[in-house]
């Protein structure tokens, strides 16, 4: 079974997080959870980081944007990572240290 482009981005994100001593959880969107929650909820060096993974021309939904904005308003860092900027993720994590 072939992986979707977004699944490949998530796999690369997990690999980066695993090599940087970053705690993360990947909430599963179900009827019992909150829709629009970012794909990765992370803590690195005491900093809260939320990552929404996208691929290709994938765009965040209005609900995803609302969650990302609420995280930023609460003092956290919230980013959208795709194939074009995934190589910048290690630097983003380093800046949070």
N, C-alpha and C positions, 0 to 999 in steps of 0.2 A: 504494500500500500504506500503510495507516494505521499510525502508530507506536503501540506499547503505552504505557500510562501510565508504566511504569517507564522506557521508552526516552526519554520526554519529560523525566522527572526527570534522567536521565543527561545529556541534551543541555543542560539548564539548568546542571547542575553543571560540565560542560566549559566552557561560556561564562564562568562565574564564574572558574574556574581559569585560563582563557586570559587574562583581563583583570587578573589579580593576580600575574603573574610567578611562578606556582607550577608546578613541574615535576610531571608526573603520568604514570602508565602505567596502562593498563587491562588487567590480566591476563585471558587467555582461559581459561575453565575447560574443559579437555579431559582426556582420559584420561592425558595426560602431565604435567598440572599438579596443583596442590594444590586440591582441592575446598574450597569455603567461603572462599577468599581474597576480601577485600573488592573491590568493583568498581573503586575508584581507590586506587592507592598513590602518595602525593604527598610532595614535599619543598618546604617553604616556609620561607625564611630559616633553613635548617639544621634545621628541625623535621620529623620524620616524622609524616605524617597519613594515616590510612586512612579511606576513605569507603565505606560500604555504601549503595547507593541502593535505596529501596523506594517503592512507590506504593500509594495507597489504604489498604486494611487489611493490606497486606503486612507480614509479620512475618519477622524473621530466624530462620534455622534454628539448631538446636543447634550444628551445625558452624561456621556463620558466627559465632555468639556466642563459640565457643571461640577462633576466630582473633582476633576483636576484643579479647577478654580477654588473649590472649597479647601482642598489640601494646601494650595498656595496661601490662601487667606489665613489658614491656621498656622502658617510658618513653616510648612513642609516644602519639599522640592517635588515638583511633578513635571515629568517629561514624556514626550512621545518619541519612541525609538523605532526607526525603520532601517532598511538596507543602506540608505544614504548617510545616516549619522551614527550607526551602531559602533563604528570605530572610535567615536568620541566618548563612549560610555566609560571606559577606564579613566580617562582624564576627569570626567564629571565626578566619578567616585573619589578620585584623589583630592579634588578640590573640596570635598565635604569633610576631609580629615583635618 
